[in-house]
């Protein structure tokens, strides 16, 4: 793995269409959700697109810093919660109480990340520290449906461009060559909110663990495979969704990176679910697509 010093820029695009409704480890229909809990919100879909600009600097010895600036494009539709007006019942397509649609393109929450290697000439083991800043809006409105005239309705806090909280991020990463052709890598990251409107909304603390391998012997192309695992606690607070947030997920992510010039490379991977155990009733994507461009100055 190269550890050349200097500035770099990264532009990444992520697409995930959360259109599959799940409960626990199984899929569920809107009518099935209503049969289990007739006051729970029944969501239709959440289509997400993220464009993230990363600006980084790597020192000559043992540390690097990266600023991540996300731009979020999100469309969301929910059938609402009112059982008497079609909100999740057998005729869920009939928009009912508390149903709304939203469509926005906004800046999300920025992150500043620092990687540190304890030994300058050995980059196998390192530490990650970072902070997530509340740069994204928490006041985005949707248009309430099923009523005349239509009215604005505040989008759920978990679907806003930002959480309104300042989060700390800490973790470890490790990589090691295991043969002439292969190296392996792993990373564990824990993120938790420390400041913000915690009485009204507190996003669940989350831990991510990634394990992967790269094939290094091709001249300009590097295939790789990752196993991504995530556990996140349920959101809390007066306006939080304390029923249908949180869970444990596992994904398989094949991908590759390709060198275009001495300074530029492109990369892409697809993330497909292997295991999902979700609290309450949640929408998940059938796959996630990510592509990007990385440039070293």
C-alpha positions, 0 to 999 in steps of 0.5 A: 500500500502506498503512503506517499505524502502530500495533498489528495482529493476524492469524489465519491457517489453512493446510491441506495434505494431503500424500498424493501420493508423488513421486520427483524430478519424477514421482509414484511408487507405494509398489511403485515406491519399493520397487523402487528402494530396498527400505530406504527408508521408505514414507509413506502421508500427512501431513495438516497444519493450521496456525493461526498468530497474528501480533501486530505493531507498525508504527512511524510511520517505517520499521520494524515487528516481528511475533511469529508463534505457530503451532499445529500439528494433524498426522496422519501414517501411514507404512508403514515400511521393512521389505521382509519385512513389507510396508513399501513392497512390492507389498502396502504396505497390510500394515503392517510393520516401523518403521511407525507412526501419529501424531496431535497438536495442539501449539504449533510454533516461534515466530518474531520478524520485523523489517521495516526500510525504509532510507528512511522516506518510501519503502517500496518497498525493505526488509529482513527480519530474524528468528529462529525459536525452538525452542518446539515439542516434539521428543519427540512419539511415534507408535504403532507398528503391525504388532506386538503389543502396540503400542508408542510410536515417536519421530516423525521429526524432520522431522515433529515440532512443532519442529525443536529448533534456533534459526534466523536469517532474513534477506531483502529485499522490494520493491513498486512501483506499475506503473500506476494499477491494478496494483502488483508485489511480490517477496520473498526469504527465507533461513533457516538453523539456528545453534543446537541439537542439530546433531550429531543433527538439522539441518534443511536451510537453505532459501530462498524467493522470491515474486513477485506482482501486485495489482489495486488499483482495486476499492473493497474487494477486492484480487485478486492472483496470486503465483509462489512458489519454494522450495529447501531442502537435505537434512536432516543429522545422526545421526537425520535423514532424509538420503535423502528431504528437500530439493528445489526447488518452484514454486507458483502462488497466486491469491488475494484480500483483502477489506476488511470494516471500516475496521480488519478485512480477510479474505484467502485464496488457493490454492497449486497446484504448477507444478514439483517436484523432490524428493530421495528419496521424499517426500509432497507436497500437491496444493494448499494452502488458506490463509485469514485475518483481519487487524485493525488497532487 
